[in-house]
Amino acid sequence: MPPIPTAELHLHIEGTLEPDLAFALAERNGVELPFATQEELRAAYSFGDLQDFLDLYYALMTVLRTEDDFADLTKAYLARAREQGVRHAEIFFDPQAHTARGVEIDTVIRGIGRALDAAPRAYGITTRLIMCFLRDESAESALATFEAARPHLDRIAAVGLDSAEVGNPPSKFREVYALARQAGLKCVAHAGRRGRPRMCGRRSTSSAWTASTTGCGAWRTRRWWPGWSRTGPR
């Protein structure tokens, strides 16, 4: 029986990095991973809590260096998604996690975008790209990231927040969200993983803050197809 057509409404592209590709990219770029074998790395995917996941999530990002790396990562996800019946995917990415390592934001977006451009034809999947700001980085860093991404806003459907919630309320990012709305982007936010309900944004003390919807917690990962897009049409 073929898989049921679905829509993937919550997907972090960096989090889809499988052990085989992680080791291949590490060898390509001369990066030493803190795991001796793919099996050892796969065993580390058994997370105890959110922080365990984040530690591995950021550790594996070190193998992503070039435009080809980001394209290969995205194509590998799309190939697996097609096998699982995905027909539409809304994909988050974390540019600050890469620019902090010296990888240009242009490299990240061009690589992911190259794979997404081919997705309808090569995989039968439509996509939307959501640029996330890291909550535990400064508001100034988020603003700088948004400005650096301006030449690529035609590829981006929405902005979001992710990473550590505690001590990083959504009101911290009201200025960059206002800029995103002015640019015609949707606004979403991860919330409720570690912080209190006010981390969702709608009840934030800042009247300038309103997220279109939460990036996680409020929605199941997949919906029946034809599924509607959480971020809506551009």
Secondary structure, DSSP 8 states (H G I E B T S, - for coil): -----EEEEEEEGGGG--HHHHHHHHHHHT---S-SSHHHHHHTTS-SSHHHHHHHHHHHGGG--SHHHHHHHHHHHHHHHHHTTEEEEEEEE-HHHHHTTT--HHHHHHHHHHHHHHHHHHHS-EEEEEEEEETTS-HHHHHHHHHHHGGGGGG--EEEEES--TT--GGGGHHHHHHHHHTT-EEEE--SSSS-GGGGSTT-S-TT---SEESSSSS-SEEESS---TT---
